[in-house]
Amino acid sequence: MDEEAAVTEARRRWGDRGAVSIADQWKQARCLVGELCPGPRFRVRGRGSTWEAAFIDADARLVNASRRRADRERGRIR
């Protein structure tokens, strides 16, 4: 899957806010998929070494009810 196909898939999954990004700071999992949020902020839904792996990770996060606090809670103040 190339970057253009990844953008198309992200928009299919998350609508007009669907987007992809490349994270240079991670060598093993540079491909990020997710959605643009107001701010501008990018909410990572999946990460992988390829676009396909990133979308598989996004699916796994939904199925496994991610252990990441950011996916369970809104904001830092309780």
C-alpha positions as CSV (number, residue, x, y, z in Angstrom):
1,M,0.0,0.0,0.0
2,D,1.4,3.4,-0.9
3,E,0.8,6.7,0.9
4,E,-2.1,7.7,-1.4
5,A,-3.9,4.4,-0.8
6,A,-3.3,4.8,2.9
7,V,-4.9,8.3,2.9
8,T,-7.9,6.8,1.0
9,E,-8.3,4.1,3.5
10,A,-8.0,6.5,6.5
11,R,-10.7,8.7,4.9
12,R,-12.9,5.6,4.4
13,R,-12.5,4.7,8.1
14,W,-12.7,8.1,9.8
15,G,-14.3,10.4,7.2
16,D,-12.9,13.7,6.1
17,R,-10.7,13.9,9.2
18,G,-8.9,10.6,8.3
19,A,-5.2,11.2,7.7
20,V,-1.8,9.5,7.8
21,S,1.6,10.7,9.0
22,I,5.2,9.5,9.2
23,A,7.0,9.7,12.6
24,D,10.7,10.1,12.1
25,Q,11.5,9.5,15.8
26,W,10.4,5.9,15.7
27,K,12.5,3.6,13.6
28,Q,10.4,0.5,13.9
29,A,6.9,2.0,13.6
30,R,7.0,5.1,11.4
31,C,3.6,4.9,9.7
32,L,0.8,6.5,11.7
33,V,-2.8,6.4,10.8
34,G,-5.6,8.3,12.5
35,E,-7.6,11.5,12.4
36,L,-7.1,15.2,12.5
37,C,-8.7,16.9,15.5
38,P,-9.2,20.6,16.2
39,G,-6.1,22.3,17.4
40,P,-4.5,21.1,14.9
41,R,-3.8,17.8,16.5
42,F,-3.4,14.3,15.0
43,R,-5.0,11.5,17.0
44,V,-3.1,8.3,16.4
45,R,-5.4,5.3,15.9
46,G,-2.7,2.9,14.7
47,R,1.1,2.6,14.2
48,G,3.2,0.2,12.3
49,S,6.2,-0.4,10.1
50,T,4.0,-0.4,7.0
51,W,0.7,1.3,6.3
52,E,-1.0,-2.2,6.4
53,A,0.5,-2.9,9.8
54,A,-0.7,0.5,11.1
55,F,-4.3,-0.2,10.0
56,I,-4.1,-3.7,11.6
57,D,-2.9,-2.0,14.8
58,A,-5.9,0.4,14.6
59,D,-8.3,-2.6,14.3
60,A,-6.6,-4.3,17.2
61,R,-6.9,-1.2,19.4
62,L,-10.7,-1.3,18.9
63,V,-11.0,-5.0,19.5
64,N,-8.7,-5.2,22.5
65,A,-10.1,-2.1,24.2
66,S,-6.7,-0.4,24.2
67,R,-4.8,-0.3,27.4
68,R,-3.6,3.3,26.6
69,R,-5.0,5.8,29.0
70,A,-5.5,8.4,26.2
71,D,-8.0,6.1,24.5
72,R,-10.0,5.5,27.7
73,E,-10.1,9.0,29.3
74,R,-10.8,12.4,28.1
75,G,-8.3,15.0,29.4
76,R,-6.1,14.9,32.4
77,I,-8.4,16.4,35.0
78,R,-10.8,14.0,36.6
